[in-house]
Amino acid sequence: MLEAIKSVNAALAFVLELGVLVALGYWGFTADPGLLTRISLGIGLPLLAILVWGIWGAPQSKWQLHGLWFLLLRIVFFGSAVVALSLAGQYIVAVIFALLTVLFLVLTYTLGNPTWAK
C-alpha cells in the first residue's frame, strides 16, 4: 500500500510540474493587452521555469539542490503557478493547485524522502 501511495505521489509531482508550465504560460498570454508582451511572457516564463528546474531541481542535475534549499525551490516553483493563476483571475484553480501542492509536499516529506525528493 505504501508503494502505491508513493507511485501516486510521484505521478502527482509530474502533473504539478506540468501544471506550473501551463499556469505560467496561461498568465503570460493573458497578462497584457499588447500582443508582443503576451507572446514574450507566454513563452518566456515557462522556458525560464524549465531552465530553473532543469538546473536546480531535476534529479539528474549535477547542481540539484538538497534539503531545505530543495524544499524552498519547490515552494517557489509551485507557488509561482498559484500566483500566476491568481493574477489571471483563476482563483478556484489556484486554490486547488495550492492544496494539491501541499498534499504532494506533505506526502513527499512524510513517506521517507525517495531519491527524487532529496
N, C-alpha and C positions, 0 to 999 in steps of 0.2 A: 504493500500500500504506500509506503513512504517513497519508494522509487517512482511510483505512478505520479505522486504529487510533485516530485522533483522534475519529472518529464513535462508535466503540465506547466509548471513554473518556468521551465526553460522555453517552452513554446510561447508563454505569455511574454517573456522577455523579448523574444524575437518580434512579436506583434507590436509591443510597445516601441521598440526601436524603429520599426517601420512607421508607426504612428507619429513619432516625432518628426520624421521627414515629411509626412503628409501634412501635419499641422503647420509646420514652418512654411511649407510651400503654399498651403491654402491661405495663411495670413498674408504672405508676401504678395500673392496675386490679388488680394482684396484690400490691401493696405492703403493705397493712394490712388487718386484719380488719374495720375499720369501713367501712360502705358509703359514707358521705359522704366520707370521706378518699379511698377508691378512686376515686370518681367525680370528685372535685376534681383529684386527681393525674392520672388517666387522660385527662381532657380538658384540664386546665390546662397540663401540661408540654408536650404537642405544640403548644398555642396559643402558649406562651412561645417555643418553638423557632421557630415560624413568624414571630413578631414579630421576634426577634433576627436571623434570617436575612434577613427582608424588609428590615430597616433597614440592616444592615451587610454582608450577603453577596450580595444579589440584584444581578445585572448592571445593572439599570436604576435602582437606588437612587442618589440623589444623595449619600448618605453611605457608599457602598460603600468598604470598606477595601481597601488595596492593599499589595503587597509582603509584608513579614514579618508585619504585622498581619493580613492576609487569611489567610496560612498558619496563624497562631495561632488565628484564628476557626475555620478548617476543622478543626484538630486538636481544639479544644474541642467544636465542634458534632458531629463524627462520633464523637469519644471519648465524648460523653455517651451515645450509643447503646450503645457497648461496655460502659460502666459499668452502664447500665440493664439490659441483657441479663444481665450477670454477677450483679447483685443479684436478678434474677428467677430465677436458677438455670439460665439457658440458656447454659452455658459454651461449648459447641461452637459455637453460633450466634454468640456474642460473638467467639470467635477467628476464625471465618470472616469476620465483618463487619470486624474489625480488619485482617485480611490483605487484604481487598478494598479497604479504605480506603487502606492503604499502597500497594497496586498503583495505585490511582487517583491518589494524590498523586505518586508517582514518575513515572508516565506524564505527568501534567499538567506537571510542572516540568522534564521532560527533552524533551518534544516541542515546545518553543518557546513555551509560555505563550500559548495562544489568548486572545482578548479576554475570554472568560468566566472566565479563570483569573488575572486580574491580581493 
